[in-house]
Amino acid sequence: MLVAGTAWYAVFSFLCGLAPNPTMLIALRFIAGLGMGAIFPIPYAMAAEFMPRHFRGAMTGILDSFLSVGYFIAPLLAFALIPQLPANTGWRFLFYISGLPLLYVPVLMRWMPESPRWLQIRGHEQEADSIVRSLESKVEQRTGRPLPQPQAVTNDNAARETSPVRDVFRKGYLKRTVMMWVSFSCILFIFYAIQTYTPTVLLKEGNTLGTSFLLTSIIVLASIPGKYAAAYALERFGRKFTLIYTLGHRL
């Protein structure tokens, strides 16, 4: 899914640069977004699987900081390119650059391991064991000492091969599902509204196109240390407190 979604997003983002009219551009952006939506949660899930239990929350914050790095670079590229190119060319170059993740696909195929948990559930015990042993060997080489014995964990659901999607609407999960939908809709709406419309607002205030992109980049830059602060807070104060505090701070 990570490989296919990355390739999907890169190809259709590149095609956006070739769009002959706004309607086609919107359609291609929508299609590209399907690929982005498919891969968005996968790095977090894989980090949660491979990271030690005591570091999973912090790793989520660190991973999230890379999103802000991308959001910082995008308007910075717009600041550097769009004012220097013809009006009908600059924005197209940004979409051409968005096709570069396609070069990352062979890297993922070569070095990204499959989820051992998924392999185990699917009955590929030997392949899952090989990946885990390889990771353990590398950690022991780096630390210079043997790993501690794994803790035994009893989980009656571990043997289940599949979990129907309707489970998220059942009694034990319904409140959590609604809470996650509402909270993350608010989070992403606020963030993307700032990211998308800040240049337009700054232009209406009399700034030049280049200055508008530069100021947007600086505004987004401030979110990077915020993500690292969240990574610390997740482990120091807990996920619930961190989410409530940051949402309340935004509002």
N, C-alpha and C positions, 0 to 999 in steps of 0.2 A: 504493500500500500504506500509506503514512504517513497519508494522508487517510482512507482506509477504516478502517484500524485504530484511529485516534483516535476517529472517529465511533462505531465499534462499541463500544469500551471505554466511552466516555462514556454512550452510551444504556443499556447493560446495567448500568453502575454506578448510574445514576439509578434504574433499575428495581429494583435491590437495596433501595432505600429504601421500595419499595412491597410488598416481600415479605410475605406473610401468615403465613409460618411458617419455622422454621430450614431445613427441607429445600429450600424454594424459594429461600431466601437463598443457600445453598451452591451450588445449581445455577446461579443467576444470576451468582454470583461466579466460578464456573468458566468460564462462557461469556464473561464480561467479560475474564477472564484470557487467553483465546484472542486477543482483540484486542490486549491489552498485549504478549503474546509475539510477535505478528506485527510490531509496530512497534519493539520494543525495540532490535534491532541496526541499524535503518535510519539514525538520526542519526549513529552512529559510522561507518557505511559512507560516508555522504555527506560527513562531515567529512574522512575519509581521502581522498576524491576531490578535494575542493575546496581542501584545505589544502596549503601547500608541504610538500615531503617532509621538511624538517628540523623541522617543527612538528607533524607528525601525532600523534606519541606524546603530546606535551603537550596537544594539543586533546582527545584521548581522556580524559585526566585531568580537564580543565576541564569537559567534557560530563558526566562522571560526578559532578562536584560538584553539578550541578543535581538529580540524583537525591536526594542528601543534603538539599538544600534542601527538596524535596518531603517527604521523610521527616521533616524537622524541623517543617515546617508542619502536617502531618497530626495528630500528637499535641497540638500547640499549639492547633489548632482544637478537638480533643476536650476539652482542658482548659478552653477558653473556653465551649463550647456544652453538652456533656453534663451537667455538674452543674447548669446553669441551667434545664434542660428536663425534662419528665416522663420517667420511666425508659424508656418505650416510644417516645419521640420523638427524643431526642438523637442516637442512632446513625443514625436515618433521615436527619436533616439532613446528616450527614457524607456519606452516599451521594448526596444531592441535590447537594451541592457538587461531588462527583466527576463530575457530569454537565456541569460548566462547560466542560471541554475541547471540547465540541461547538461552542462559540463560536469556537474557534481554527481550526476546519475551513475557513471561508471565507478566513482569513488564509493558510493553507497553500496553498489553491487559487489564490490571487491572486499571492502573492509567492515561494513556494518553487519554484525552478527544477527541472526534471527532470534526471536524471543525464545529462550529455553522453556519457559512456561507454556507457550503456545505449542512448541514441538512436543512437549511431554503430554499435553492434553490430546494431541493428535496421534499419539502412539509412537513418535519418533524418539524413543528413549535414548538410543545410542548417540544420535546427533546432538540432543540436548545435553547429554553428559559430556560430550566432547567439547562443546562450547564452554560449559562451566569449568571444566578442568583446565582448559586453555587460559581462561581469565584468572583462575586461582594461581596457576603457575606464574603468570606475568606479575601478579600482585606480590607473590612470595619473592620473586627475583628483585623487585623494586624495593621491598621493605627489608629484605635480608633475613626474614624469619618466617616460620610456618604459620599458616592461618589457624585461628582457633576452630575448634569443632563447631559445626553448625548447630543452632538451637532447634530442637524438635518443636514443630508447630502442628497443632491439631486443628484441622479445618474440614468439616463435613462437606463443604461445598467444593473442595478442591477436586473431587473426583468427577464432578459434573462437567460434561463435555461442552454443553452450551447453556446459555441463560437467555430465555426469550426476552425480547425488547419490552414486552408488556410487564415484566417484573418491576421496571422503574415506576410503574403506576400503582403497584400494590401497596398495602397498608404500611409496611415497614419502610418503604422508600418514597412514597408519594410526596411527603413534606420536603424531603431533601431534593427531590427532582424539581419541584416548583421553586424552592429557594435558589437552586443553582441557575435555573432558567432566568429568574427575575434579576438576580444579582449580576450575573455575567452579561445579560442584555444591557443593564445600566452601565456596567464598566466599559464594555466595548463601544456602546453608543457614544459615551462621553469622549472616549479616547479618539475614536475615528472621526467624530465631529470636529475635534480640535485639529487633528491631522489633516483633514480634508478641506475644511473651510477657513482655516486661519489665513492662508495666502489671499483668499478672496476678500476677507474682512480688512486685511492690511492694505490691499489695493484700494479699497473704497475709502480708506483713511488718508489716501494720497501718497502712499509709498510706491516706489518703483517695483517692477516685477521681480528683479533680482533681489532687492532688499526684502521683499515679502517672503521669498523662499529662504533667505538667509535667517531672518528672524524666526520663521517657523522651525528651522533646523535647530536654532539655539533653544527655543521653547521645549522641543522634544528632548534635547540633550539633557535637560534637567531630570527627565524621568529615569535615566540610567542609574545614577546613584540611589534614586528612590527604589528601584528594583533590588539593589543590593541591601538596602536598609530593610526591605520586606523579607529578603532571604534570612537576615539575622533575626528579625522579629518572629518569623515563623517558628524557629527553633527555640527562641527565648521566651515568647509569650503565647505561642500556640496559633493554630490556623484560624480559629473562630475569632479571637480577639483582633488579629491582624486584618482579617477581611472586614469586620465591622468598623474598625477604626479608620482604615483607608477609605472605605465607602463613605463614612460620615464626614471625613475630611474633604472629600471631593464635593459632596453636596453643600 
